Amino acid sequence: MASIPIWQRLLALLAYLLPWSDGVPFGRYLFSLSPALQWLTLPALPVLMLQQMVPFGGFLLFLVLYLAVVRNQKVPYYLRFHVLQAILIDIVLVVVSLAFTVLLAPLGAGFAVRTLSNTVFMAVLVLVVFAVVECLRGRQAEIPSLSEAVRMQLY
């Protein structure tokens, strides 16, 4: 297997800012306990600002990434793989966020809700760090079931 150029690795790494930006709000309870953890939000700030400043910014970013990168056969497979994987992680996070809003919001900020929110945040942090490390190493981040779904979509 040929070595992946550094520019592809860095662009693939940037794709994971999308799920990270949607995972950051789940850490609000951890940030109140340990303000030093707020530094973890810095990489997501450009995406968060885009999503807030542009109407439907998150949806537009999703469309641009999907149509211009994932569905473009001229883009290298390595980039398409990581962008689609980041998009699928983001879709899962959007569904989880909706579930939190609809099902758990009436419960308030009780211990169980805070624990679930912290757990989601830590899971997203681990997933994104794993994917970023694999991108820097020039390998595909093998996330069970998710990577298989990505490959099925790309072929």
C-alpha positions as CSV (number, residue, x, y, z in Angstrom):
1,M,0.0,0.0,0.0
2,A,1.4,3.4,-1.0
3,S,2.1,6.0,1.7
4,I,-0.7,8.6,2.1
5,P,0.5,12.1,1.4
6,I,0.6,14.5,4.4
7,W,-1.9,16.9,2.8
8,Q,-4.5,14.1,2.6
9,R,-3.8,13.2,6.2
10,L,-4.3,16.8,7.4
11,L,-7.5,17.3,5.4
12,A,-8.9,14.0,6.6
13,L,-8.1,15.1,10.2
14,L,-10.1,18.3,9.7
15,A,-13.2,16.4,8.8
16,Y,-13.4,15.2,12.4
17,L,-14.0,18.8,13.6
18,L,-17.6,18.3,12.5
19,P,-18.5,15.6,15.0
20,W,-16.3,17.2,17.6
21,S,-18.3,20.5,17.3
22,D,-21.5,18.6,17.9
23,G,-20.0,16.6,20.8
24,V,-18.7,19.7,22.7
25,P,-22.2,20.7,24.2
26,F,-22.4,17.4,25.9
27,G,-19.4,18.3,28.0
28,R,-21.0,21.4,29.7
29,Y,-21.3,19.6,33.0
30,L,-17.7,18.5,32.9
31,F,-16.6,22.0,32.0
32,S,-18.3,23.4,35.1
33,L,-16.4,20.9,37.2
34,S,-13.1,21.4,35.6
35,P,-12.7,24.6,33.6
36,A,-9.3,23.5,32.2
37,L,-11.2,21.1,30.0
38,Q,-12.7,24.0,28.1
39,W,-9.4,24.2,26.2
40,L,-10.7,21.1,24.4
41,T,-13.3,23.2,22.7
42,L,-10.8,25.4,20.8
43,P,-10.4,23.2,17.7
44,A,-14.2,23.1,17.3
45,L,-14.7,26.9,17.5
46,P,-14.5,27.6,13.7
47,V,-17.1,25.0,12.9
48,L,-19.3,26.2,15.8
49,M,-19.1,29.8,14.7
50,L,-20.0,28.8,11.1
51,Q,-23.0,26.8,12.4
52,Q,-24.2,29.8,14.4
53,M,-23.4,32.6,12.0
54,V,-24.8,31.1,8.8
55,P,-28.5,30.1,8.7
56,F,-28.6,26.3,8.5
57,G,-24.7,26.3,8.7
58,G,-24.5,22.8,10.0
59,F,-26.7,21.4,7.3
60,L,-24.9,23.4,4.5
61,L,-21.6,22.1,5.8
62,F,-22.9,18.6,5.7
63,L,-24.2,19.0,2.1
64,V,-20.9,20.5,0.9
65,L,-18.8,17.7,2.5
66,Y,-21.1,15.0,1.2
67,L,-21.6,16.3,-2.3
68,A,-18.2,17.8,-3.0
69,V,-16.0,15.3,-1.2
70,V,-17.7,11.9,-0.6
71,R,-19.6,11.7,-3.9
72,N,-16.7,13.1,-6.0
73,Q,-14.8,10.2,-7.5
74,K,-11.8,12.5,-8.2
75,V,-11.2,12.9,-4.5
76,P,-8.8,10.3,-3.1
77,Y,-10.5,7.3,-1.4
78,Y,-8.6,8.0,1.9
79,L,-10.2,11.5,2.2
80,R,-13.6,10.3,1.1
81,F,-13.5,7.5,3.7
82,H,-12.6,9.8,6.6
83,V,-15.1,12.5,5.6
84,L,-17.9,10.1,5.3
85,Q,-17.0,8.4,8.6
86,A,-17.0,11.9,10.3
87,I,-20.4,12.6,8.8
88,L,-21.8,9.4,10.1
89,I,-20.5,10.0,13.6
90,D,-22.0,13.5,13.4
91,I,-25.4,12.0,12.3
92,V,-25.4,9.7,15.3
93,L,-24.6,12.7,17.6
94,V,-27.4,14.8,16.1
95,V,-29.8,11.9,16.9
96,V,-28.5,11.5,20.4
97,S,-28.8,15.3,20.9
98,L,-32.4,15.2,19.8
99,A,-33.1,12.3,22.1
100,F,-31.5,14.3,25.0
101,T,-33.7,17.3,24.1
102,V,-37.0,15.5,23.7
103,L,-36.7,12.7,26.3
104,L,-34.3,13.9,29.0
105,A,-34.9,17.7,29.1
106,P,-38.1,17.3,31.1
107,L,-36.1,15.5,33.8
108,G,-33.9,18.6,34.3
109,A,-30.2,18.4,35.1
110,G,-30.3,15.6,37.5
111,F,-27.5,13.2,38.3
112,A,-28.6,10.7,35.6
113,V,-28.8,13.3,32.9
114,R,-25.4,14.8,33.8
115,T,-23.8,11.3,33.8
116,L,-25.3,10.4,30.4
117,S,-24.2,13.7,29.0
118,N,-20.6,13.3,30.4
119,T,-20.5,9.7,29.0
120,V,-21.5,10.9,25.5
121,F,-18.9,13.7,25.7
122,M,-16.1,11.2,26.7
123,A,-17.2,8.7,24.0
124,V,-17.0,11.4,21.4
125,L,-13.6,12.6,22.7
126,V,-12.2,9.1,22.5
127,L,-13.6,8.5,19.0
128,V,-12.3,11.8,17.7
129,V,-8.8,11.4,19.3
130,F,-8.6,7.8,17.9
131,A,-9.6,8.9,14.4
132,V,-7.2,11.9,14.4
133,V,-4.3,9.7,15.5
134,E,-5.1,7.2,12.8
135,C,-5.3,10.0,10.2
136,L,-1.9,11.2,11.3
137,R,-0.5,7.7,10.9
138,G,-2.0,7.5,7.4
139,R,-4.4,4.7,8.3
140,Q,-8.2,4.3,8.2
141,A,-9.8,4.6,11.6
142,E,-11.4,1.2,12.1
143,I,-14.6,1.9,14.2
144,P,-16.7,-1.3,14.4
145,S,-19.9,-1.2,12.3
146,L,-19.3,2.4,11.3
147,S,-16.3,1.7,9.1
148,E,-18.2,-1.1,7.4
149,A,-21.1,1.2,6.6
150,V,-18.7,3.7,5.2
151,R,-17.1,1.1,2.9
152,M,-20.5,0.0,1.7
153,Q,-21.4,3.6,0.8
154,L,-18.2,4.2,-1.0
155,Y,-18.2,1.1,-3.2
